[in-house]
Amino acid sequence: MAVVVGVVAGGLLLSGCGALDLPLAAVRVDASGAPQAVLRPCGDDLIQGLSLTGAPADTDSDRNFSGWRVPGKRHGADAEFPLFTPPSAWRARAAGQQRLVANYTYELAFGKAEFNYEYTGHVTFRAADLAALKPGQVWADGKVMSLGEFEKLAEDSC
């Protein structure tokens, strides 16, 4: 969370305007119940700050206790992958526990790599949010919705 927040804050200070917060990330569970990430950046935008950060809900620390971070910038593309196993080509750096922890709050995030950071895509969730999902549902934009609803929401947001 701290990496994305820091990059966004720096962009805001330099640009004088705020990055749009768009619903371009979601989480779901596959048929076996394993958590999955769903990313829908706008087109082929250059993105940065790809990360999954997790920390105890009651901590003020910027430390990532459970997740990963992808260094540098990359061209965006729709992606779906196991939550704790981003594509190997991304060269993600793992941090802490590589599993959902019940009392942690997680954020899956990325941002458009522009001088003003134009937009961020993120979803904040807890293990309980994923446990409540039924087949075909995702957690995005702070609520449960169908995968189709999320796809339309993400497309309309770009």
Salt bridges, closest charged atoms under 4 A:
ASP21 OD1 - HIS122 NE2 2.89
ASP44 OD2 - HIS75 ND1 3.66
ASP78 OD2 - ARG40 NE 3.87
GLU80 OE1 - ARG28 NH2 3.20
GLU80 OE2 - ARG40 NH2 2.54
GLU107 OE2 - HIS122 ND1 3.01
GLU118 OE1 - LYS112 NZ 3.15
ASP141 OD2 - LYS143 NZ 3.48
GLU151 OE2 - ARG40 NH2 2.82
ASP156 OD2 - LYS152 NZ 2.85
